[in-house]
């Protein structure tokens, strides 16, 4: 199954006080870590939607398609629509990945792709500890609905009318976001533990 990822990095990071996409996690930025995870998972097309941080993100020289949202104040759904409009025709499914949930594992992404291939549902959402997390994986059949959606209640509102399936994963990274400095410190600590465990 040819897949894509739309990484949403156009937010204002107002509660964090710094651009979340460019915050360091180990030797990479949060955005670089996410791009690396999707590359490891074999995702064919990676789109990063930026905002006012476009030039700084461009300087990272990532092997991705960069799109700048000219009006990020219109919210996350406006970035999703921009990304969806640029998906390659051969893509069968796509992830919608907020940049502030950067610790999702490549194995989780692969499991989600395998699961969607075996199901009739139009969307798979990862769950950990009985809680829904990020990123959702959507079939390309939903592209027209997303482009035609008025944006009310964002992607969640649109998916509430669709056949969604939950996939239980042992990956706390699908739940852990970083909207505040305290949450960022927690993520840094978990990332260090993961790195130390992989080198043990």
Secondary structure as UniProt FT lines:
FT   STRAND          3..9
FT   TURN            14..16
FT   HELIX           20..22
FT   STRAND          24..25
FT   TURN            26..27
FT   STRAND          28..29
FT   HELIX           30..40
FT   TURN            41..42
FT   STRAND          45..50
FT   TURN            52..53
FT   HELIX           54..58
FT   TURN            59..60
FT   STRAND          65..68
FT   TURN            70..71
FT   HELIX           72..74
FT   HELIX           76..84
FT   TURN            85..86
FT   TURN            89..90
FT   STRAND          93..98
FT   TURN            99..100
FT   TURN            102..103
FT   HELIX           106..117
FT   STRAND          123..128
FT   TURN            129..130
FT   STRAND          131..132
FT   STRAND          136..139
FT   HELIX           140..142
FT   HELIX           143..148
FT   TURN            152..153
FT   HELIX           154..159
FT   TURN            160..161
FT   STRAND          164..168
FT   HELIX           172..174
FT   HELIX           181..199
//
